[in-house]
Amino acid sequence: MNFDMNFNVNLTQTLTQKLSMEQVQHLAILQLSSVELESYIREKANENPLLTLIEANLQSMDNLIELSSIHTSYRSGNYANSEFLQSLIVEKHSDVDFLIEQIPLNMNLSPTDLKILKYLIDHLDHNYFLDVDLNEVADKFDVDLFHTENILQLLQTFEPIGVGARDLKEFLLLQVQNDPDAPCLAADFICNHLEKVANLSIKFLSSYYKISVKETQNIIFYIKSLRPVPSVQNPASEEYIIPDISVEKIKNEWIINTQSQLKSSLTINEEYVELLKQNDENESYFQDCLKDVMLLMYGIEQRDRTLYKLTRTLLTIQSDFFEKGMESLEPINLKDIAVLLDLHESTISRAIKNKYLKTPHGIYSFKSLFPKGIANKSGKKDSVMLIKQKIANYVDNEDKDSPLTDQQITEKLLQEDIKISRRTVAKYREALNILNSDKRIYLYRQ
């Protein structure tokens, strides 16, 4: 008996990488900003009885002031005493109380309505915009959407004007509704043609509403004069940041400091450890808690170490930036740094997310230190950030009676050895929120 059997065996080799739970947690911690890390530490301390949280020492306010700054564009402002910082802290904590005090006692709100109102207040963001969907609120308190909207309308009668707005359009409308001197068509412009207003589409709006160019201009400039956010706080206070890393030059040597001394620190609760050890039934629970503690501490240590190594590498690659400032920043990408540090590009991306670096000439986001570049005539790359800065400078110093066109800006850049197209100039100008020359002249003539 003969058997003719053909076996075709296809072997495929596949390489896969599976991250362990430990690696996942380390990567999650790495991408946290300082504020997010602080919140994460508190959350873990509440969950794990072995953890004891030691609050950051804020008594040394002078050190905190030294390490922190008001972040405005690429520069920072300094404040001379701790009273300023303390006032910001108190002001931040008093936001909710300030709004709670405005709840009208004579309306006899039901207990449920009062809970809904306080829930809405608790879900305002730092600029007082509503940060929760009303459908979610209605479901949570088992009421209909119309009822929830009525409670929101009550909140929107509170000070500051616009509190509880769900977006910019609603906030602008609330300001118009509370202004008896608002132009009669201002609300229509906002509701139906806000983008046209932003783009100064005067001819279109004038034709659409059948009003004069002058009337259209007046309405547009009125809308542009409205506040962009309802917050009554010092605008600078919301941009108060504590950097993750600071660098300073001492005796011609750059010193890198992680700001871990400003974070709450974690220690093991020895008393609770002994308590758990006394009962064998707690052994498994004890081991799980202990493992979580070690993972958390190691994750924080890895985060600080990665930021330190990243900063040390940037000090070498971007040495001119650290010496002179933003105008000397060299184009670089994440892949270049990843190769130098022998890390994955995604790890670098996580490391720089929402992180800030303090230098002798200001505080910068780590992300801003990775500008794209465009080759000039000499073959050297100029950073896109530098080119945008030049465009902004040209516009700042232009003749107000004859604003620079995109073509004229292109030619001025070419004189500085930077060759880019007029279309690219327009793209960068728009990214800087700079209007074109035809629309700028309308602004200059007001």
Secondary structure, DSSP 8 states (H G I E B T S, - for coil): --------------------HHHHHHHHHHT--HHHHHHHHHHHHHH-TTEEEE----S-HHHHHHH-EEEETTEEE--SSHHHHHHHHHHHHTHHHHHHTTS-GGG---HHHHHHHHHHHHTB-TTS-B-S-HHHHHHHTT--HHHHHHHHHHHTTSSSTTTT-SSHHHHHHHHHHT-TTS-TTHHHHHHHHHHHHHTT-HHHHHHHHT--HHHHHHHHHHHHHS-SS---S-GGGGGEE--SEEEEEETTEEEEEE-GGGS-EEEE-HHHHHHHHT-GGGHHHHHHHHHHHHHHHHHHHHHHHHHHHHHHHHHHHTHHHHHH-GGG-----HHHHHHHHT--HHHHHHHHTT-EEEETTEEEEGGGGS--EEE-TTS-EEEHHHHHHHHHHHHHTS-TTS---HHHHHHHHHHTT----HHHHHHHHHHTT---HHHHHHHHT-
